């Protein structure tokens, strides 16, 4: 399944990142025409700049009502970011979300999805193809049951126009992140069988899983870091090399959480992200993971991957603490996915049926809001944040020992 979700794009609800338990809500744009017929004077909810909104109604719609409709959690994250970061990060998210929707529309044959995905990538990189946009609007948008996803696919023309209006450096950064993310989606389409084939294919090596988590999430941490250096120079305390590495590991932490949480669902559409070499060591095949006792037999394997994920989260914490205490908004945007990710891992290691798709380790919405509220007064304190995160990590480790 596609993994564009709020956590990795905060890292974001990454198009392939950690999903923050958000339910489907009626879109605030469901009864409005998209972009072309949208009120040019509508407020720009992404930065509350009405003058800019009136000058660019496409941008106002894309980064306001449409973004809120396709991902409320990421929209909330975007609202707390410094103004200069909102346009490139918000637009990058929307383009990646559109690509993810194309890659995940299972009613369309995989080879057709791949063709449309590669076409969108080319257009993001400056190759004009209005015919392909029309095909996406007809062939993919028509299959969507959620009106906001449909509006997003029908709004790719305006989104590409707004991309062309970014500064050269921001435009290039958005192109790079969308290219890498779509390479991850391409990997999925080329590696795994059709969702309805009844077959299961596993990744082969742990290195392959590590590379995959970079393509669909680690690169988001890298992008986020580049945007911070570009729009908030002098903010990050450590060297760019150190922060870029930590940013990549931050994204990988969120993606590994997502992979482990959704393993049972992915198996049933033919995708096994647990490497075959690790399964062999445990005397398991991908097909064995569908058996009633699979959760018990594969538990040591899951624990091994959780340990590696916790190491990534430790780097994510150091990334967050390298942000000055007075940059509360930026800290919170990094802190929330860490806390929600660790809460998810805590549920996972205590879930005896973690491979049962009906018993997914999912954080309730109320817990998400609790984390957000409690974190605000603590955000400026390195000591309190480190204590909170390390205590959560300790509970996850205790769950594996128990």
Buried (B, 14 or more C-beta within 10 A) or exposed (E): BBBBBBBBBBBBBBBBBBBBBBEEEEBBBBEBEBBEEBEEEBBBBBBEBEEBBBEBBBBBBBBBBBBBBBBBBBBBBBBBBBEBBBBBBBBBBBBBBBBBBBBBBBEBEBEBBBBBBBBBBBBBEEEEEEEBBEBBBEBBBBBBEBBBBBBBBBBBBBBBBBBEEBEEEBBBBBBBBBBBBBBBBBBBBEBBBBBEEEEBBBBEEBEBBBBBBBBBBBBBBBBBBBBBBBBBEEBBEBEEEBBBBBBBBBBBBBBBBBBBBBBBBBBBBBBBBBBBBBBEEBEBBBEBBEBEEBBEBBBEBBBBBBEBBBBBBBBBBBBBBBBBEEBBBBBBBBBBBBBBBBBBBBBBBBBEBBBBEEEBBBBEEEBBEBBBEEBEEBBBEEEEBBEBBEEBBEBBBEBBEE
